[in-house]
Amino acid sequence: MTSGESFYGGIPVFRGFTSLMDPALYAPLPDDWSIGVADIVDSTKAIAAQRYKAVNMAGAAVIAAVTNALEGREFPFVFGGDGASFAVAPSDVEHARDALAATATWVREDLDLKMRVALVPVSAIRAQGLDVRVARFGPSANLSYAMFSGGGLAWADAAMKRGEFAVAEAPAGTQPDLSGLSCRFEVMPAARGLILSVLVMPARGADPDAFRKVIEDIIHLVERSPDGGRPVPPQGPPLKWPPQGLEFEARTRRGGPLIARRASVLAYTLFVYLIMRFDLNVGGFVPNIYKRQVVENSDFRKYDDGLRMILDCTPQLERALSDCLAAAARDGIVRYGLYQQDAAMMTCFTPSALRSDHVHFIDGARGGYASAATALKAMVG
């Protein structure tokens, strides 16, 4: 397995989410690549204090900072709600290290949260008898998202939590390049009954074929619901002014006093709000096309050694999923966490509004993936 920046771009994109568990879709990462992992320490406490948006902003900041440090070069990543994971080629590993270190400092200084970050060589993961394999899922013709299998990502995350492979914070005052990161949309209330955060991991020692079948059964249940349970309204998320995420966006900006950055974001978001509100085409930007792409590009389901979904679903679907997972847990096949709330939220990474590959990360608006993970841990005991 040779390295090279062309590795990820050479993986074919698959379109149907139902084929997610097909092993043939996943290619092993080159041995000399590295896995980056990040998460918020005590995210449960932050969520109990209703700091959902800050936690999500921190997770998305990792992806924005690394993308900008790599000058837009394509690399596989996954957003986890209170953190993120990604893979980089050896030529990019020092750029990624600097971006992680700077993001950890920014998260502490500007969001008042503690983020741990680590870079784990793929060779160290394979030495444990595990693998990191990556696929590319295209939710639309606009872009693709990475999916990971092989158990290596979960191991890297656990190693980070043990304090291994840690990346030290950058010096105080260091700020990553977070250009394009924003959270201007309002929360998206459930339209079908409830927003369900779903996290499903294999039980220890579970038969891989049995686990694959459970995941496929879950996906087929969801696919039968309208729009596959997508929590983003067909017309796009609600937009108000001033936006809820004003303070966070001001803190992503570099240079100058915070009050000046707030004023700049206030003015710019008013301009954007008026364009979107009155469907004004400006310099090649067409609001209706952008809103449609926001819906199509929403990252509400993924696989990174386990299934993660944020679903707008009926109580009947929630019961069906719960029953299916409870039975699989009794059989020693899965560990899982479900968490119900009344709304979802979106954090956006839009390096250019004129391109179609802007990324929109979805989480539950009242606890999301982090609360589902807490439910999973409670189940494991």
Secondary structure as GFF3:
##gff-version 3
##sequence-region A 1 381
A	DSSP	alpha_helix	6	9	.	.	.	ID=ss1
A	DSSP	beta_strand	13	14	.	.	.	ID=ss2
A	DSSP	three_ten_helix	17	19	.	.	.	ID=ss3
A	DSSP	three_ten_helix	23	25	.	.	.	ID=ss4
A	DSSP	beta_strand	27	28	.	.	.	ID=ss5
A	DSSP	beta_strand	34	40	.	.	.	ID=ss6
A	DSSP	alpha_helix	43	48	.	.	.	ID=ss7
A	DSSP	alpha_helix	52	69	.	.	.	ID=ss8
A	DSSP	beta_strand	77	79	.	.	.	ID=ss9
A	DSSP	beta_strand	83	88	.	.	.	ID=ss10
A	DSSP	three_ten_helix	90	92	.	.	.	ID=ss11
A	DSSP	alpha_helix	93	111	.	.	.	ID=ss12
A	DSSP	beta_strand	115	121	.	.	.	ID=ss13
A	DSSP	alpha_helix	122	126	.	.	.	ID=ss14
A	DSSP	beta_strand	133	140	.	.	.	ID=ss15
A	DSSP	beta_strand	143	149	.	.	.	ID=ss16
A	DSSP	alpha_helix	152	161	.	.	.	ID=ss17
A	DSSP	beta_strand	181	182	.	.	.	ID=ss18
A	DSSP	beta_strand	188	189	.	.	.	ID=ss19
A	DSSP	beta_strand	194	202	.	.	.	ID=ss20
A	DSSP	alpha_helix	208	223	.	.	.	ID=ss21
A	DSSP	three_ten_helix	226	229	.	.	.	ID=ss22
A	DSSP	alpha_helix	246	252	.	.	.	ID=ss23
A	DSSP	alpha_helix	258	277	.	.	.	ID=ss24
A	DSSP	alpha_helix	287	296	.	.	.	ID=ss25
A	DSSP	beta_strand	298	299	.	.	.	ID=ss26
A	DSSP	beta_strand	301	303	.	.	.	ID=ss27
A	DSSP	beta_strand	307	313	.	.	.	ID=ss28
A	DSSP	alpha_helix	315	330	.	.	.	ID=ss29
A	DSSP	beta_strand	334	341	.	.	.	ID=ss30
A	DSSP	beta_strand	343	349	.	.	.	ID=ss31
A	DSSP	beta_strand	359	364	.	.	.	ID=ss32
A	DSSP	alpha_helix	368	380	.	.	.	ID=ss33
###
